[in-house]
Amino acid sequence: MPRSAITVTDRLVAPPVSSPAARGMPAIQVELGDVGSSRIRRAARVAPSVAPAAVAPVSRIRRAGSGEVIHRAIAAPTWANEMLPNLALAVMARLTRDADQVVVAVRKLANGTVESNVAGAGWAAIPSIPAFLAAHTWDTRFVRAKGGATNDTIDFAPQPLASNIPAMGVVGLDVQSQAADQHSLVHLSTKTYKHTAGGKKKPVTKGHRGDHHLTVENAHLLLMDEITSTKTSSGVDKRTMNKPGIEAELLKRGMNNVDNLNFYPRRAQQGPTDLSTATLPHDRLAEAEHPEATTIDDRLSLQHYLTFIQTALDSVAGVPPVYGAKILSTAREMQNLTGWNPAEMFLRSGMGDDRHLVRAVMAMQTRGMVTGLVLPAPMIATLSRYCTNTADLPMTVPVTPLTEWVARGALAGNGVPYNMLERQYVDAHIADTIGAIKTFIGA
């Protein structure tokens, strides 16, 4: 399993107290690219660079016989790296004044001035930031105001993994996710099974986990569309939606169905791991052979794609940087929880993930979810309808006003089936897609 430590950039944060290191695992950090442009460097700074556990809510305890409240001041790095970059005129942090537990809102104006609003009494510039931080506590949340009302909460508190293992029955797949987090886009999947080995005389049955992979959920495209079109994520809550529901919503919004994107480690790290009976009784496992190795496309790592999502959001005018920062923060926490390094996980090859990557990127390009991504003009012309809910493909290229368009599942006039055309065009443009992503993020 790729668990060696790697260098930390200012995109991401140090591991929280609940990191793998604290649980006896090697400390792992996500490095999301060595960026080159000033635009991308600015985007990098919006991700937290202090452990979320350091700013988690704490209980306030009054000393016996006095009214003094024991509290923890907001640390200067927490302010500089987690709070200040994500504040805006309409993105506020909610704090509590430790002396009297009054709620205080904080925002940042376009000129950089930081203001506070005590109990709704009105906004005023904060005269001394150090003194202010020493007297307040932050609960890791930002609130997004739109139209004069607060309509979105973005919480940077790390969430635990939740598993889909049922209470009874045979378990063939374990999907673990930060299910309580609205903005978490990655989950871990493993095949669970038992395998008998050791010969006829002394067979030994052992439980295993195999086929370990991290998945970017198709909800990422829906969430990006919502954020870039409305400048808030309040209209999409994937916690209340299942995968078919997300697919239906994508079609309703005029996009082609986009499936999850799966990222696997290199072949040497794909071997199964033991599954103890304490984790799952072996009588609940189906007997199976070890999974075969999965082929990967090592041109695109999960690190690349997560950086692309964050940088794409940051590139769209009016989108608060807090959303991209939050997505990277939850991805980093996913690494802390699972031990899998996104820099060492690569797009699955040969199973259709490339088709869905092309669809997703084309949808982002044509629907304004990204600004500054450069795709070749012939690719845009060929796939202009492929990313829509009709999913049409041209019978021949280059595309002209007289081009015949082939509907999904249909047979072209020249006898070529739609699926063959799709494979032909995806193969022709997958390199363009990956190249454009990596150029955009400076990788």
N, C-alpha and C positions, 0 to 999 in steps of 0.2 A: 504494500500500500504506500503511495507516495506521500510520506509524512515528514520529510526533512524540512527544516526551517529554511525560509527564504527571506530575502531582504524586504524591509518594509519601506514603502514610499509614503508620501504625505496624503495619498488617497484614502488610506484606511487606518484603522486604529489598532492599538495594542490589545492583546487578548484580555478579556475580562477575567475576574476571579474564577469564573466557572469554565475556564478554557481547558483544553486537553492537558496542558501542563499541570494544572491543578488537580487533574484526575489521574496523574501518572503517565500521561502521553506526552510526546515531544511538543514543544510550543511551535505553532505554525502560524505564519502570517500570510495574508494574500498580498501579492504584488500585482497591481492592475496596470502594468505597462510603464515603460520609460517614455514619457510623453515629450513631445517636442515643441508644439505651438503654444503661444501665450494663452490662447483660448482654452486649450485643453488643460494647461497648468491651472488656470482659474477654476475649471471644472473639478480638477483634482482636489482643490482645497476645500470643497464643500463637504467632503466626506469626513466624518468624525475621526479624530486622531488621538482620542483618549478613551480608555476602556469605558463602555457604557455602565459597567458595574460601579465605576467611580462616581457616577452622578445619579445612581438609582435613588428613589425616595427612601428616606430614613425616618424612623420613629423619633419624635421629639419627646423627651422625658423631662418632667419637672423635678428638680432636686427636692428631697424631703425637707419640709419646713420652709421652703422659699418659693417664690414665683419664677425663679430663673429657669429659662428653657435651654437645655443642652441641644446644640445644633451643629451642623457642619456647614461652613461657608463654601461658596462655589469656588473651586480652584481656578486659578488664572488660566491654565491650559484648557480646562473645560470651556471656559468662556471664549478663548481665542480660537479654538479648533473645532468645537462642536456647536456652540451657540451663535456667536457673532456672524460667521459666514452664511448661516441659514436664515438669519433674520432679514426681514424686508418690511416695506410699508404695510403689506397685508399678510405677513407671516410673523406671528408673535410667539414669544415664549411666555408661559404662565409660571410665575414664581410665587413663593410664599415669604412674606416678611417675618423673620423669626421672632421678633419682639412681641408681635401681637397676632400672628397667623393671618394677617390680611393678605388677600390675593392681589398681586401686582403683575400687570402685563408689561412686556418690553417689546419694542419694535425698533427698526433701523430705517431712517430716511434715505432717500437716494443720494444725498450729500454725505452720508456716513454718520450723521448725528444719531445717537442712541437716545430714545425717549422711554419714559416709564409712565404708567397710568395706575395710580393707586386706587383700588376699589371703585374704578369707573369715574373718578373725579375729574379726569382730563389729562391730556398728554403734556409732559414737560421734559426738557433735556435733563439727563442725569449728569450732575456736576462732577462727581468723582466715581468712576467705574470701580476702582479697588474697594472703596468704602461701601459701595452698593452691593458688590459681590459678597463682601464679608457679612452682610446683614440679611442675606436671602438664600433660599434653597430652591433648586430647580428639579422638577420631577421627570425630566427627559422628554417632555412633550412640547411640540409646536402646534399652534392652531392657525388655520388659514381662514382669513376673512374675505368674503366676497359679497358685494352688494350690501355692505353695511352689517352683515351678519356672519357669525362664525359658522362655517359649514364643513370643516374638515379638521381632523386631528391626526398628526403625524408623530408617532411615538417611537423613540429610539431605544426604549428599554428592550434588552434581549429577551426573546421568548424561547421556552424549552421545546424540544422535539416531541411531537405526538405521533404515535404509530397507528396504522389502520388495522392492526391485528385484532380479529374478533375474539370474543370471550370463549367461543366454542368452535369446533370444526377444524378441518384441515387448513393449514396455512401454506400457501404457495408463493406469496409475494408479500414483502413487508415494505410499505411506503411510509417514510418518516418525513415530516414537514413541521415548520413553525406555523401550525394551523391557526394559532390565535393572532397572527400578524397579517394585517390587510395587505401589506406591501411586500411580503416575502414571495419571491418568484421561483425559488429553487427547492426541490425536494430530492431525497435520497431513496433509491429503490434497490432492493436486493431480493434475489430468489432464495427462498428457504426450502430445504429438502433434506432427506437423509440418504446416505449412501453406504452400502454394505461392502466391506472389503476384508481381506485376510484369509481367503481360501475357504474350502468347505468344512474343514475341521474346526477352525476357530474364527468364525465370521464376527467381525466387529462392526456394529452399526453406529455411525456418527452423524450428528446433525451439522449442517453446513449453511453458510451464506455464500452465494455466488452471484455473478452478473451484477456486481456493484456499479452503479452509475448515478450521476447527478443529472437532474432533468430541469431544464428551463420550461416552466409551464406555459401553455398557449395563452394563459391569462396575461402574460407580459405585453402582448400586442394590444389587447383590449384596454389594459391600464394605460399604456402609452397613448393610445388614441383618445382616451378620456382626458388625460392630463394635458395633452397638447391642444386639444380642441376647446376645453373649458377652463384650463389653467388650475384645475383642482381634481383630486381623485375621489371626491365624495360620491360621484355617480356610479362608481364601480366598487363593489365589495366582494372580492372573490371568495371570502369566507362563507358566503351564502349561496355560492354557485358551484355546480359540479362541471366536469369537463364538457359533456354534451350541451349544457346550458351556456357555457362560454362560446362554444362553436356556433350555437344558434345566434348568439348576440353579435358575433363577428359577421355572420351572414346578413343579419338585420341591418348592420351598419354599412353594408355594401362591400365587405371584404370576402376573399376566398377563405375557406376553412383552413386554418393553420393548426397543425398538430404540435405536441410537445417536441422539444429539441433535446436529444439525449447525448450526454458527454461521458466518455469512458477513459480510463487510464490506459497507458501503453500495455502491450501484451504481457510483459513481465510482471505487471502488478495486477493482472486479472485473475489470479488464482483464487480459489475459494478460501474462506476462513471458517474456523470451527464455530458451531453454534451450541452453547451449553444448554443442558436441560433446565438450568435455572432461568434462562431466558425464554425458552420455549420447549415444553415436553416433546420428546422425539416421536411420541405416538400421534402427535398432531401434524407430523410432516409426511408428505408423500415421498415414496422412494423414487429416486431419479439419478441419472448420471450427472457428472459434473458438467456445467454449461461449457459449450465450445467458446473459444476466444472470439471476441468481437473486433471487427476491423474498424479502424479509426481513420479520420482525415486530420492529420496533425498540423495542417495549415491553420486551423481555427481552434483555439482553446476556449474553455469556458471563461477564462480570464478575459480574453479578447471580447467575447460577446457581452459580458456584463459591463465592461468598460464602454462598449459601443452603446448600450442602452442608456447608461448614465450620461454620456457625452451627447447623445442625440437629444435627450430631454433638455440638457443645458443649452443646446444650440438654438432652441425655438424661443423666439421673443415672447416675453411675458410669462414663461414657465418659471416658477420659483425654484431656486437651486436645491431646496430642501428635499424635493422628491427624488432627484437623482442620488443625493447623498444618502437618503434613507434606503434606497434599493441596494446600494453598495454596502451599507452597514449591515443589512439583514443577510446579505450574501457572505460577508465576512464572518458573521456569527454562525452561519450554517457550516462554514469550514471549521470554526472552533468546536462545534458540536460533533461533527462527523469525522474530522481528521483528514478529509479529502481536499487536496490542494487544487483550486481551479486552474492554476497555471499548468497542471499536469493532467488535466482532463480534456479530451478532444472530441470533436463532433463525430458521432457514429457514422460509419460509411456503409453503403450498400443496402440500407433499410428504409430509404425514403426521407431521411432527415434533411438531405441536401435540397429536396423539393420544397420542404416547408421553410427552410432557411431563405431560399430565393423568394418564396411567396411573402414571407414576413418583411424582408428588406424592401421588396418592391412596394408593398403596402405602406411602409413607413415613408418611402420616397414620394409616392404619389398622393398621399393624404396629409402631407405636411407634418409628419412626426419627427422629421429631422431636417436641418438646414445645413447645406454645405457638403453633403455626401455626393460624390461624383461617380455616377454609373455611366457606362458607355451608351451613347445614343442608340446604337442598334439594339442593345439589350432592352432599353426602355421601350422602344417601338415594338419589339417582338413580344414583350411580356406585359404590355400596358393593360390588357384585359385579363391576364392570367391571375393578377392579384385581386380582382374584383369578384363579386359573388356569381358572375356568369362563368368566369374562369376560361373564357375563349382563348384559343391559340391560332396563330396564322397557319394556313396550309403550307405556304412557302414564304421565304424571306429573300430579299428585303421587303418590308411592308410597304404597300402602296395603297392609294385610294381604291384600287380594284381588288385588293387582297380578299380571298375567301377566308372567313374565320370559322373555326371548327369548335362546336360546343363540347363541353365535357361529356365523355362517354360516346361521342359520335364517331362516324367514319368520314374522313375527308373525301373530297371529290376525286382525289387521285388514288383512293383506296387505302391510305395510311390511317390506322386507328389513332384516336386521340392519345392514348397512353404512350404510343411510340413517339408521337410528336413531342409530348411532354418530356419524355426521357431525353430525346434529342436536344431540346432547347435547354433543359437544366444542365446537361453535360456540357453544353457549349458555353454556359454563363456562370457556372458555379465558381470558377476561378476569378471571374470579374467581380462577383459578389463578395467573396472573401477578401480579395485584394482591395476593394473599395472600403470595406470595414476597417481593415488594418491601416490603410492610408489615412482614413478619417480620424482614427485614434492615435496616430503617430507611432504605430507598432512596427 
